[in-house]
Amino acid sequence: MENRKLTLAILAMVVATVVSVVIVSCKKENESKMPENKACEMPASDMNMNEYLTSFKKRLLSAQKGEETLSLEQAQRDLGNLLNFDFGDAYHVTNTFHRDTLHVELATIQGQVDLSQLAHTYTLAYEQVEKAFDLVSLPNKTVYTVYCVFNPTTRNDESVDVELILTTRGYDEALALRTEPSLYDCWTVGHGYGNCDGLFVGYDHASVLQRVYNSSIPLIGCQNGVLYYTDLAQITIFAYNYPETDTSIMYNTGKRLWDGNASQYNYGHVEADEMVYYYNNLCDIIDDEMAALNDDSNDLLTISCGVHQSSSNHYYFACKIEYAKHHCITINPD
């Protein structure tokens, strides 16, 4: 995974050139632009996945009751992958995301899923995703991902709640022309109060870190085709799990990401040098977490960050990392 860290020596040089989705490069080298987007060659596994999901969909929609069962794990994987295969169209320049959380129910039998029941749930899920996407008001929108997870219900072995997180991507040309929030500024800790001058209301230190990082992720290519993702997964990192080992650098409670009390959360500020410190640490932590997966086929998709509360007086930075495997459906020009 590409190192996205910043150094203080290049800060002033970068600030004046940042617009649109390219807020800042995270490369260590002395560069102020994001690497050019590259079209990736289609791995051999793409064709296998495309064929598998096409075949699975036919089998699913023709399934008869009692004919075939799947494990919950396999059913969740196939349902999520199929919805991404149906809707996913991620290969587009993006500067804004919208998320909807949807729910449908899936009947189960002693921890197994009848394929005909999965077909019923798939039909309901398809309709919900389609309706939710139609309601999104982003310009130039397409479906980025559909994250699928099965949650237990009070009915135990009789059903699971299927939670679908639909992420719609868009590109707003007006937004691309506006000045973006910058790391090189003082920001309020939380609440979206904006920077320390009261500008950029709606942003805080966590949302700025999120936006800058997401804007530095190179676009995965899919030349002459449609890009979709499978095997979507998430990791969540919490500031309190990452103490600073260098005692010469000490912010808030000595964590590599923001961690503090209620007063600091409600009234505190994060100065520019502290913002860069957190950003560099965030890059390193995400690199380490992705490397720990020991699977180079995973692509980082987006991160979603905020300040959360664990007790009446303890608040901490947390960040959800979303990753998946990319696939390309080649479309013939004619």
N, C-alpha and C positions, 0 to 999 in steps of 0.2 A: 504494500500500500504506500502511496506517495506521501512523503513527509510534508506536512502543511504548516510547519512552525514558522514563526516570524522572528526577526531580530530587530532590536531597537534601531540599528544603524540604517535600516531601509525605510523606516516609518514615514518620514517627511517626503521622501521621493514617491511613495506609493499613493499617499492621500489624494493628491491633485488629479490622479488619473483614474480614479475608481468611479464607474458608473454601471448601470444596468445590473445584470446578474453577476457580473464579475466584480465582486466587492474587493477582494484582495487575494493574491496568491499565497498559498501556505508553504511554498517551497523554501528551503533553506537558502538556496542560491540568491544572488542579488538580482531579482527579477520583480517587475511590477505588473506582469500580466499572467493570466492563467494559461496553462499549456493549451495548445490548439486542440479542439475536439477531433478525435480520430475515429474512423469507422473500424470496428473490430472485425477480424475475420471470423466467420461463423464456425464455431467448434463442431466437431463431428457429432457431439451429443445433442446439438440443436435439432438435427433431422430426426434423431431417435425420439426426442421429447415431443416434437411436433406430431410425429406419427403415433406415438403412444397416446397423447391426449385426444387426437382425432378418433382413434380406435376406441378409447375409453368412453368418449362421449356417445358414440353409437351404441356401445354395449350398455351404457347407463340408461339411455332413453328407451331401449327396447327390453329392459329387465322386467322379469315377471316375479311376483311375490314368492319368496322361498327358493328362488333359483340360485342365488349367489349371495354370500355375506362377506363383509370386510371387517378388519379390525378398526377400532376408533382412530388409531394413529394413521392407518392407510387411508381411511375415508376422509379425514381432515386434510391430509396432504393432497389427495386427488381432487377434492372439491375446491380447495384454494387454488391449486395449479390450473384447474379447468376454467375457473372464473377469470384468472389472469390471462389465460390463453384466449378466452372469448373477448375480453374487454381491453386488455393492456395495449397501450400505444404510447410508449414512453420516450421514443427518440425524437424529442423536440426541445428547442431552447426554452428554458423555463425561468421565471422569476417569482412565481407565487404558487402556493399549494393550498388546497382546501380539503379538509377531512370530514367524513361522515361516518358515524358508527351505527351499524345496522344489526338487527337480530332476527333470526329465524330459528325454528325448533326442528330437531331431528329425532325421530323415534328410534330407540335402540332395543336390543334384546340381549340381556346378560353381557353387556360390553361389546356386542357385535352390531354391525349395521347391515340390514338387508339392502341390497343394491336398489331395489324398487323404492324403498323409503328414501334413500339418498337421492334418487331421481326426483322425487317429490320436493325434497328440500332444495335441490339444485334449481328447480323451476321457480320456487318462491324467491330464492336468493337472487337469481338472474333478474327477476322482475324488480326487486328492491334496488339492486345496483343501478339498473337502467333508469328507474324513476328518480333516484337520488342524484345521479349524474345529470339528468335533464334539468334539475332545479339549480344546479351550480351556475353562478353567474360570471365565472371567469372567462375572459376573452381567450380565443385560441386554445380551448380546453380539450384535453384527452384524459383517459384514465391512466394514471401512473401505476398504481398497484391496488390490489385487494388483499388485505391481510386477513387470514381466516384462522380462528382458534375455537376449539370446542371447550365449553365450560360446563361443569356438572350442574344439574338442577336438583330440586328437592325430590324429584321423582326417581332419583338414583339410576337404576339400570334401565329405566323406561324411556329416558330421553336425555339429550344434551342441548344446551343453548349454543347455537352457532353465532358467534360474534364476527362480524365483517367490518373491517375498517377500510373504507374506500378513500383513497387519496387521488384527488383530481389535480392535475397540473395545468398551468396556464401561462401565457406570456402576455403581459400588459405593457404595451408600448409607452403609454403615458408614465407608468411606474418606472420604466427603464430610463426615462429622461430626468427623473427627480433625483435629488441628492439623497444618497443612502446613509443610514446611520453608520458611524465609523467606530472602530476599536480605539481610535486615537482621540478619545473624548472621555469626559467624566460622566458616568451613568448612575442613576439610582439603582439600588440593589434589586428591588422587586416592584410589584404592583403596576408596572407599565407606566410609571410616572415620567419617563423620558430622561433626557440628560440632566446634568446638574443645573443648567440654565432654564430648565422647564420647557425645552423644545423637544420635538420628536415624541410627544406624548403617545403612549401605546407601546413604547419600547422600554426595556430595562436591561441590566447587564446580561442577564441570561438569554433574553431574546436576541440581543445583538450578537453574542457569541454564536448562537444557533444560526442566525442569518448569514454571518460572515463565513462560517464553516461550510454550510450547505452551498453557498455560492462558489466555493473553491473546488467542489467535487467535479471532476471532468465528466462531460457527457459521454456515456457509453454509446458507441455507434452501431448502426444497423443499416448498412448501405443497401439501397433499393429494397427496403423491407420494413417490417413492423417489429419493434422491440417489445418483448414482454418478459416478465420475471416469474420464476418458480421457487418453491422452497423458501418463502419469505420467513424471516425470523427476527428476533429482537434481543438486544442486550440492554440492560439498564445499569448505569453507573451512578453511584452516590458519593458526594464529596467526602463524607465521613470515613469512607474506606480508603482514602488516598492521603495519608499524612505527608507533610513536607519533611524530607530527611536532611535537607541543607538548612542548618540553623541560622545561617547568615541571611536567609530570605524568610520573612515571616509576615504573613498577612492574616487577618481575622483570627481564627483559632488554630492557625498553623496547618491548614489543609491546602492541598494543591489546587483545589477549587473552592469556591466560596462556601463558608460554613460559619454560622453565627447565631446571635440571639434575636429576640423579637424587636428590640430597639434598633439594632443594626439593620434588620430587615426592613423595618418601617421607615427609618430615617437616614440610613447609611448611604454612602456614595462609594463608587469604585472608580478611582482615578485611572488615567490612561495607561500608566506603567503597570498598574495592577491588572487592568484588562488584558494587556499583552501577556503578562505572566499567566493568567488563567487560560488564555487562548493557546499558548504554547503547551501548557500542561494538558489541556483537553486534546490537542493533536497527538501528543505522546501516549496518553491513556487509551484513546481510541485505536491508535496503531497497535498497541500492545494487546488490547482485547481482540482485535481482528486477527492478529498473528496467532493468538492462543487457540483460535478455532482450527488451526492447522489445515486449512482448506483454501487453496488459492483460487478456487472457482467462485468464491463468494465476492460479490460487489457491494460496497457501501452505497446505500441509496440516499437516506436522509438522516438527520438527527433532530430530535425535538427536546428542547431543554426548558427548565424552569426552576424556581426556588420553591421548595416544599416544606411542610411543617411536620415534625415528628413528635413534638410535645408542645406544651404551652409556651415554652421559651426557647425552643430549638428549631432553627430553620437551616436548610441546606440546599445546595445546588444539586440537581439530578438531571440526567440526560439519557434519553432512550435512543439507541442506535438501531436503525433498521437496515438489514442486508438481505441479499438474495442472489440467485443465480440468473444470469441473463440468457435470453434465447432470441433468435432472429427468424422471422418468417419471411423468406425471400419472395418478393413480388416481381414477376416478369414485367418489363417495361411495356410490352404490348398486351 
